[in-house]
Amino acid sequence: MAELLKEVHSIKFAISWSGACHDGIGVFKGWFDEYYQEALENGYAKIPMFWREDLLLSKKWFDDIRDTTPMMGLRMYEGPILAIAGDKDELVPYYHAKEIVENSKNENSKTVIVKNSNHTFNVLMPNESKANDVIEQTIQWINKVLMMNT
């Protein structure tokens, strides 16, 4: 998302659900430490995921991530940003949502931390999904932003 924001200035607002946003390796440091050598040797790395099929990430993916500057994009972007994350997210810690908003210029940017929620807002956990809450909060925020711009 943030890489795009530094190039496309017509975007009126942005939303991040469980987003990772650091220049360079950032939140992916663990994957670089554990899997980059495999990607160098094989052209890709196979990363096991407990909730889906394994990720196959190319060496190019690792190199592209290393060379990204999304925080620069956030600092250049003038529109509001909504960043939502789960407080139990083990893949992308919730504080990344706070960092996204802290780097926003817009006073209408907002962080929402969903309690007792993982990276996918518990959608794979019967009777514990927070997805509807996240969608509802997102819709409310979008409506508020749209009303301010009319």
N, CA, C and O of each residue as an XYZ file, in Angstrom:
600
protein
N       0.825     -1.182      0.000
C       0.000      0.000      0.000
C       0.875      1.254      0.000
O       0.726      2.112     -0.870
N       1.770      1.362      0.954
C       2.522      2.608      1.120
C       3.480      2.854     -0.041
O       3.754      4.007     -0.373
N       3.993      1.801     -0.661
C       4.844      1.989     -1.837
C       4.052      2.704     -2.926
O       4.590      3.565     -3.622
N       2.795      2.358     -3.073
C       1.929      2.966     -4.071
C       1.604      4.419     -3.729
O       1.494      5.259     -4.622
N       1.453      4.710     -2.454
C       1.054      6.062     -2.040
C       2.070      7.126     -2.423
O       1.701      8.282     -2.633
N       3.338      6.759     -2.517
C       4.328      7.782     -2.876
C       4.324      8.081     -4.368
O       4.955      9.040     -4.811
N       3.609      7.257     -5.153
C       3.589      7.467     -6.596
C       2.227      7.891     -7.137
O       2.159      8.568     -8.163
N       1.148      7.508     -6.470
C      -0.195      7.806     -6.959
C      -0.847      8.783     -5.984
O      -1.357      8.377     -4.940
N      -0.829     10.048     -6.321
C      -1.294     11.085     -5.405
C      -2.806     11.308     -5.456
O      -3.340     12.067     -4.647
N      -3.499     10.665     -6.385
C      -4.943     10.856     -6.490
C      -5.731      9.957     -5.537
O      -6.955     10.070     -5.480
N      -5.083      9.082     -4.798
C      -5.765      8.214     -3.846
C      -6.266      9.076     -2.693
O      -5.483      9.767     -2.041
N      -7.572      9.032     -2.445
C      -8.194      9.916     -1.456
C      -7.994      9.455     -0.018
O      -7.900     10.286      0.886
N      -7.929      8.155      0.209
C      -7.678      7.599      1.542
C      -7.115      6.194      1.371
O      -7.201      5.602      0.296
N      -6.543      5.676      2.439
C      -5.937      4.338      2.380
C      -6.307      3.554      3.634
O      -6.520      4.121      4.706
N      -6.377      2.240      3.469
C      -6.729      1.351      4.571
C      -5.722      0.215      4.617
O      -5.386     -0.377      3.592
N      -5.253     -0.075      5.805
C      -4.327     -1.181      6.024
C      -4.930     -2.134      7.045
O      -5.212     -1.747      8.178
N      -5.122     -3.365      6.641
C      -5.547     -4.415      7.567
C      -4.338     -5.303      7.814
O      -3.849     -5.947      6.885
N      -3.857     -5.350      9.019
C      -2.717     -6.201      9.408
C      -1.490     -5.922      8.549
O      -0.756     -6.841      8.187
N      -1.276     -4.671      8.229
C      -0.206     -4.314      7.309
C       1.155     -4.163      7.963
O       1.286     -3.668      9.083
N       2.153     -4.603      7.230
C       3.544     -4.423      7.634
C       4.095     -3.242      6.857
O       3.936     -3.167      5.638
N       4.730     -2.338      7.543
C       5.196     -1.142      6.848
C       6.492     -0.644      7.488
O       6.474      0.142      8.435
N       7.580     -1.106      6.963
C       8.906     -0.618      7.353
C       9.731     -0.486      6.095
O       9.530     -1.227      5.133
N      10.648      0.442      6.095
C      11.594      0.493      4.986
C      12.497     -0.725      5.084
O      12.978     -1.073      6.162
N      12.718     -1.361      3.956
C      13.612     -2.511      3.936
C      13.024     -3.742      4.607
O      11.817     -3.977      4.548
N      13.868     -4.509      5.231
C      13.504     -5.820      5.763
C      12.428     -5.727      6.846
O      11.485     -6.518      6.826
N      12.535     -4.813      7.764
C      11.527     -4.575      8.791
C      10.963     -5.816      9.433
O      11.700     -6.631      9.988
N       9.651     -5.960      9.359
C       8.942     -7.054     10.012
C       9.346     -8.418      9.437
O       9.119     -9.448     10.072
N       9.928     -8.430      8.267
C      10.324     -9.688      7.637
C      11.725    -10.142      8.014
O      12.244    -11.083      7.413
N      12.344     -9.504      8.985
C      13.710     -9.865      9.383
C      13.831    -11.354      9.719
O      14.793    -12.006      9.312
N      12.877    -11.880     10.446
C      12.911    -13.298     10.794
C      12.920    -14.187      9.562
O      13.648    -15.178      9.507
N      12.113    -13.829      8.578
C      12.096    -14.612      7.340
C      13.414    -14.478      6.592
O      13.911    -15.452      6.027
N      13.979    -13.284      6.586
C      15.287    -13.113      5.944
C      16.330    -13.972      6.650
O      17.112    -14.664      5.999
N      16.341    -13.928      7.970
C      17.311    -14.707      8.736
C      17.167    -16.205      8.477
O      18.158    -16.923      8.343
N      15.929    -16.661      8.409
C      15.683    -18.102      8.313
C      15.608    -18.640      6.889
O      15.976    -19.791      6.656
N      15.142    -17.839      5.927
C      14.831    -18.394      4.606
C      15.579    -17.769      3.427
O      15.514    -18.295      2.316
N      16.284    -16.668      3.645
C      16.933    -16.013      2.504
C      17.989    -16.901      1.864
O      18.109    -16.931      0.639
N      18.742    -17.612      2.660
C      19.759    -18.511      2.108
C      19.122    -19.569      1.214
O      19.658    -19.900      0.157
N      17.986    -20.094      1.638
C      17.251    -21.071      0.825
C      16.830    -20.446     -0.508
O      16.920    -21.090     -1.553
N      16.372    -19.196     -0.470
C      15.975    -18.501     -1.692
C      17.182    -18.285     -2.607
O      17.070    -18.396     -3.828
N      18.330    -17.977     -2.012
C      19.553    -17.835     -2.811
C      19.917    -19.141     -3.504
O      20.286    -19.149     -4.679
N      19.813    -20.231     -2.778
C      20.219    -21.532     -3.316
C      19.225    -22.095     -4.324
O      19.633    -22.687     -5.323
N      17.927    -21.923     -4.080
C      16.892    -22.556     -4.903
C      16.147    -21.596     -5.826
O      15.407    -22.030     -6.708
N      16.337    -20.307     -5.626
C      15.563    -19.332     -6.378
C      14.265    -18.968     -5.664
O      13.588    -18.014     -6.050
N      13.917    -19.722     -4.629
C      12.730    -19.453     -3.824
C      12.913    -20.112     -2.459
O      13.776    -20.970     -2.275
N      12.088    -19.695     -1.518
C      12.061    -20.307     -0.188
C      10.633    -20.754      0.090
O       9.669    -20.103     -0.313
N      10.523    -21.860      0.776
C       9.218    -22.413      1.163
C       9.013    -22.118      2.645
O       9.748    -22.611      3.500
N       7.997    -21.303      2.931
C       7.742    -20.870      4.301
C       6.445    -21.519      4.792
O       5.372    -21.253      4.251
N       6.545    -22.367      5.812
C       5.339    -23.045      6.305
C       4.392    -22.073      7.007
O       4.811    -21.209      7.777
N       3.119    -22.242      6.720
C       2.075    -21.437      7.338
C       1.078    -22.397      7.980
O       0.647    -23.351      7.332
N       0.707    -22.170      9.220
C      -0.179    -23.090      9.913
C      -1.618    -23.028      9.412
O      -2.375    -23.977      9.614
N      -2.009    -21.951      8.774
C      -3.408    -21.720      8.424
C      -3.700    -21.786      6.931
O      -4.838    -21.576      6.512
N      -2.702    -22.071      6.140
C      -2.863    -22.144      4.687
C      -1.712    -22.938      4.103
O      -0.836    -23.401      4.833
N      -1.710    -23.097      2.790
C      -0.596    -23.774      2.132
C       0.682    -22.968      2.362
O       0.638    -21.762      2.603
N       1.810    -23.653      2.283
C       3.095    -22.985      2.454
C       3.247    -21.844      1.442
O       2.778    -21.934      0.307
N       3.908    -20.780      1.876
C       4.241    -19.682      0.966
C       5.499    -20.047      0.195
O       6.453    -20.577      0.765
N       5.499    -19.769     -1.076
C       6.696    -19.904     -1.888
C       7.108    -18.496     -2.285
O       6.444    -17.849     -3.094
N       8.203    -18.029     -1.713
C       8.667    -16.668     -1.969
C       9.974    -16.707     -2.743
O      10.938    -17.352     -2.331
N       9.993    -16.013     -3.862
C      11.171    -16.006     -4.734
C      12.293    -15.153     -4.139
O      12.077    -14.320     -3.259
N      13.484    -15.393     -4.649
C      14.613    -14.558     -4.259
C      14.309    -13.107     -4.625
O      14.675    -12.191     -3.889
N      13.641    -12.895     -5.761
C      13.262    -11.541     -6.180
C      12.356    -10.889     -5.136
O      12.496     -9.697     -4.860
N      11.422    -11.657     -4.547
C      10.553    -11.105     -3.507
C      11.408    -10.568     -2.360
O      11.211     -9.442     -1.903
N      12.354    -11.380     -1.901
C      13.231    -10.955     -0.806
C      13.999     -9.690     -1.189
O      14.101     -8.752     -0.399
N      14.538     -9.678     -2.409
C      15.310     -8.519     -2.859
C      14.423     -7.272     -2.986
O      14.836     -6.173     -2.617
N      13.208     -7.451     -3.508
C      12.281     -6.324     -3.638
C      11.909     -5.762     -2.270
O      11.885     -4.545     -2.089
N      11.620     -6.632     -1.306
C      11.286     -6.184      0.051
C      12.459     -5.402      0.644
O      12.268     -4.336      1.229
N      13.652     -5.928      0.493
C      14.847     -5.265      1.034
C      15.004     -3.847      0.484
O      15.517     -2.961      1.168
N      14.560     -3.642     -0.755
C      14.756     -2.356     -1.424
C      13.554     -1.410     -1.326
O      13.584     -0.329     -1.914
N      12.504     -1.790     -0.602
C      11.315     -0.940     -0.525
C      11.493      0.201      0.481
O      12.286      0.118      1.418
N      10.726      1.265      0.250
C      10.732      2.417      1.157
C       9.296      2.889      1.428
O       8.959      4.039      1.147
N       8.456      2.008      1.971
C       7.056      2.393      2.183
C       6.867      3.517      3.199
O       5.914      4.287      3.082
N       7.743      3.630      4.183
C       7.585      4.714      5.153
C       7.761      6.074      4.483
O       7.136      7.053      4.891
N       8.597      6.136      3.474
C       8.739      7.368      2.702
C       7.402      7.692      2.031
O       6.973      8.845      2.002
N       6.750      6.654      1.490
C       5.445      6.848      0.869
C       4.419      7.371      1.856
O       3.631      8.258      1.530
N       4.427      6.822      3.066
C       3.492      7.287      4.093
C       3.740      8.743      4.456
O       2.799      9.522      4.611
N       4.991      9.100      4.588
C       5.324     10.478      4.971
C       4.987     11.470      3.858
O       4.754     12.646      4.136
N       4.958     11.019      2.608
C       4.637     11.888      1.472
C       3.131     11.990      1.237
O       2.655     12.975      0.674
N       2.393     10.989      1.660
C       0.953     10.909      1.389
C       0.182     11.896      2.267
O       0.463     12.018      3.459
N      -0.777     12.590      1.686
C      -1.514     13.605      2.431
C      -2.906     13.173      2.860
O      -3.520     13.839      3.694
N      -3.419     12.085      2.319
C      -4.757     11.628      2.680
C      -4.762     10.873      4.000
O      -3.709     10.509      4.523
N      -5.973     10.639      4.539
C      -6.079      9.889      5.791
C      -5.864      8.389      5.584
O      -6.115      7.848      4.507
N      -5.398      7.746      6.632
C      -5.126      6.313      6.610
C      -5.805      5.669      7.812
O      -5.722      6.168      8.935
N      -6.473      4.560      7.557
C      -7.005      3.729      8.627
C      -6.129      2.487      8.701
O      -5.971      1.779      7.706
N      -5.560      2.217      9.870
C      -4.710      1.034     10.059
C      -5.324      0.173     11.161
O      -5.421      0.600     12.312
N      -5.736     -1.039     10.801
C      -6.369     -1.954     11.740
C      -5.486     -3.180     11.897
O      -4.967     -3.717     10.918
N      -5.321     -3.618     13.140
C      -4.496     -4.802     13.415
C      -5.052     -5.540     14.629
O      -5.732     -4.957     15.474
N      -4.753     -6.822     14.694
C      -5.147     -7.624     15.838
C      -4.077     -7.620     16.909
O      -2.889     -7.697     16.599
N      -4.481     -7.531     18.160
C      -3.507     -7.478     19.257
C      -2.781     -8.804     19.481
O      -1.781     -8.847     20.198
N      -3.271     -9.880     18.878
C      -2.630    -11.195     19.010
C      -1.965    -11.636     17.701
O      -1.654    -12.815     17.528
N      -1.749    -10.697     16.790
C      -1.131    -11.001     15.496
C       0.334    -11.370     15.715
O       1.115    -10.559     16.212
N       0.699    -12.583     15.346
C       2.085    -13.038     15.499
C       2.878    -12.878     14.211
O       4.104    -12.993     14.223
N       2.204    -12.617     13.110
C       2.890    -12.438     11.838
C       3.348    -10.987     11.656
O       4.502    -10.732     11.309
N       2.439    -10.048     11.892
C       2.752     -8.618     11.824
C       2.251     -7.999     13.130
O       1.049     -7.784     13.288
N       3.147     -7.714     14.055
C       2.722     -7.182     15.356
C       1.860     -5.921     15.217
O       2.079     -5.093     14.332
N       0.886     -5.802     16.106
C      -0.098     -4.719     16.043
C       0.532     -3.331     16.066
O      -0.051     -2.389     15.529
N       1.692     -3.184     16.665
C       2.273     -1.843     16.753
C       2.643     -1.274     15.388
O       2.875     -0.071     15.262
N       2.702     -2.131     14.357
C       2.948     -1.610     13.013
C       1.798     -0.712     12.563
O       2.017      0.271     11.854
N       0.574     -1.046     12.974
C      -0.565     -0.183     12.643
C      -0.374      1.194     13.271
O      -0.664      2.212     12.643
N       0.109      1.224     14.498
C       0.359      2.504     15.162
C       1.444      3.289     14.439
O       1.334      4.506     14.287
N       2.491      2.600     13.992
C       3.574      3.271     13.271
C       3.088      3.845     11.944
O       3.522      4.920     11.529
N       2.184      3.122     11.280
C       1.627      3.628     10.022
C       0.939      4.974     10.269
O       1.190      5.939      9.548
N       0.089      5.038     11.268
C      -0.648      6.264     11.550
C       0.275      7.355     12.082
O       0.091      8.526     11.752
N       1.254      6.998     12.892
C       2.202      7.998     13.404
C       2.975      8.674     12.283
O       3.412      9.814     12.441
N       3.153      7.999     11.158
C       3.871      8.575     10.025
C       2.963      9.277      9.039
O       3.432      9.794      8.025
N       1.677      9.305      9.318
C       0.706      9.978      8.459
C       0.682     11.473      8.771
O       0.817     11.876      9.926
N       0.511     12.283      7.743
C       0.391     13.733      7.908
C      -1.038     14.146      8.260
O      -1.266     15.255      8.744
N      -1.988     13.259      8.017
C      -3.391     13.641      8.084
C      -3.965     13.409      9.477
O      -3.827     12.323     10.041
N      -4.605     14.427     10.022
C      -5.168     14.336     11.383
C      -6.350     13.379     11.466
O      -6.748     12.994     12.566
N      -6.918     12.987     10.334
C      -8.038     12.050     10.333
C      -7.598     10.593     10.213
O      -8.436      9.696     10.123
N      -6.302     10.359     10.210
C      -5.806      8.983     10.215
C      -6.126      8.352     11.559
O      -6.195      9.035     12.581
N      -6.317      7.053     11.544
C      -6.771      6.386     12.757
C      -6.199      4.976     12.849
O      -6.081      4.269     11.849
N      -5.843      4.581     14.079
C      -5.415      3.218     14.377
C      -6.532      2.517     15.140
O      -7.131      3.090     16.050
N      -6.805      1.281     14.762
C      -7.752      0.442     15.498
C      -7.045     -0.869     15.816
O      -6.581     -1.570     14.917
N      -6.968     -1.191     17.101
C      -6.390     -2.472     17.530
C      -7.550     -3.348     17.992
O      -8.271     -3.003     18.927
N      -7.717     -4.484     17.324
C      -8.822     -5.386     17.612
C      -8.379     -6.372     18.689
O      -7.425     -7.126     18.498
N      -9.068     -6.359     19.801
C      -8.699     -7.213     20.935
C      -8.955     -8.688     20.626
O      -9.908     -9.048     19.935
N      -8.072     -9.520     21.163
C      -8.178    -10.980     21.022
C      -8.307    -11.410     19.568
O      -9.128    -12.261     19.225
N      -7.473    -10.802     18.714
C      -7.568    -11.048     17.284
C      -6.194    -11.274     16.678
O      -5.226    -10.607     17.042
N      -6.116    -12.226     15.745
C      -4.847    -12.542     15.097
C      -4.716    -11.813     13.751
O      -5.465    -10.876     13.473
N      -3.775    -12.243     12.932
C      -3.461    -11.589     11.661
C      -4.656    -11.546     10.707
O      -4.828    -10.583      9.959
N      -5.473    -12.590     10.740
C      -6.631    -12.652      9.847
C      -7.930    -12.339     10.584
O      -9.015    -12.681     10.115
N      -7.815    -11.702     11.716
C      -8.968    -11.324     12.534
C      -9.844    -12.539     12.868
O     -11.072    -12.462     12.921
N      -9.149    -13.666     13.091
C      -9.769    -14.917     13.561
C     -10.773    -15.520     12.583
O     -11.651    -16.270     13.009
N     -10.677    -15.225     11.304
C     -11.670    -15.750     10.361
C     -11.652    -17.272     10.265
O     -12.646    -17.870      9.853
N     -10.561    -17.899     10.630
C     -10.472    -19.360     10.561
C     -10.808    -20.034     11.881
O     -10.650    -21.247     12.018
N     -11.263    -19.268     12.836
C     -11.602    -19.801     14.157
C     -13.120    -19.714     14.346
O     -13.659    -18.624     14.536
N     -13.807    -20.854     14.294
C     -15.272    -20.828     14.425
C     -15.708    -20.071     15.685
O     -15.145    -20.241     16.767
N     -16.710    -19.247     15.507
C     -17.325    -18.478     16.589
C     -16.412    -17.425     17.218
O     -16.778    -16.834     18.234
N     -15.241    -17.177     16.644
C     -14.332    -16.168     17.200
C     -13.947    -15.101     16.176
O     -13.139    -14.222     16.476
N     -14.513    -15.167     14.979
C     -14.141    -14.234     13.926
C     -14.470    -12.798     14.324
O     -15.538    -12.507     14.863
N     -13.531    -11.926     14.044
C     -13.713    -10.492     14.264
C     -13.901     -9.768     12.927
O     -13.923     -8.539     12.875
N     -14.035    -10.540     11.856
C     -14.090     -9.961     10.514
C     -15.240     -8.971     10.361
O     -15.049     -7.891      9.803
N     -16.416     -9.316     10.840
C     -17.545     -8.391     10.702
C     -17.302     -7.091     11.447
O     -17.683     -6.021     10.972
N     -16.664     -7.175     12.620
C     -16.325     -5.964     13.369
C     -15.358     -5.090     12.576
O     -15.523     -3.872     12.503
N     -14.346     -5.726     11.984
C     -13.345     -4.994     11.208
C     -13.999     -4.338      9.993
O     -13.725     -3.179      9.683
N     -14.851     -5.075      9.318
C     -15.546     -4.521      8.153
C     -16.431     -3.352      8.572
O     -16.437     -2.314      7.910
N     -17.166     -3.506      9.645
C     -18.055     -2.436     10.118
C     -17.255     -1.186     10.498
O     -17.641     -0.075     10.133
N     -16.158     -1.353     11.217
C     -15.337     -0.196     11.592
C     -14.750      0.479     10.357
O     -14.639      1.703     10.298
N     -14.377     -0.332      9.379
C     -13.828      0.209      8.135
C     -14.891      1.022      7.394
O     -14.616      2.131      6.935
N     -16.089      0.481      7.280
C     -17.182      1.188      6.601
C     -17.495      2.507      7.313
O     -17.671      3.539      6.665
N     -17.562      2.468      8.641
C     -17.845      3.701      9.388
C     -16.777      4.760      9.140
O     -17.090      5.935      8.948
N     -15.516      4.338      9.145
C     -14.420      5.280      8.921
C     -14.480      5.849      7.502
O     -14.301      7.051      7.305
N     -14.730      4.985      6.515
C     -14.827      5.462      5.125
C     -15.963      6.477      5.004
O     -15.791      7.532      4.393
N     -17.116      6.164      5.580
C     -18.247      7.099      5.505
C     -17.883      8.437      6.131
O     -18.216      9.488      5.585
N     -17.198      8.406      7.276
C     -16.787      9.645      7.947
C     -15.838     10.449      7.042
O     -15.994     11.661      6.891
N     -14.871      9.771      6.454
C     -13.902     10.450      5.576
C     -14.612     11.031      4.352
O     -14.336     12.159      3.943
N     -15.512     10.266      3.781
C     -16.235     10.758      2.601
C     -17.119     11.960      2.931
O     -17.231     12.890      2.131
N     -17.742     11.942      4.102
C     -18.581     13.061      4.528
C     -17.740     14.326      4.725
O     -18.206     15.428      4.434
N     -16.534     14.179      5.204
C     -15.664     15.346      5.436
C     -15.221     15.952      4.111
O     -14.917     17.143      4.045
N     -15.181     15.153      3.067
C     -14.690     15.627      1.770
C     -15.803     16.049      0.824
O     -15.551     16.265     -0.362
N     -17.034     16.170      1.325
C     -18.126     16.596      0.435
C     -18.564     18.006      0.764
O     -19.470     18.537      0.123
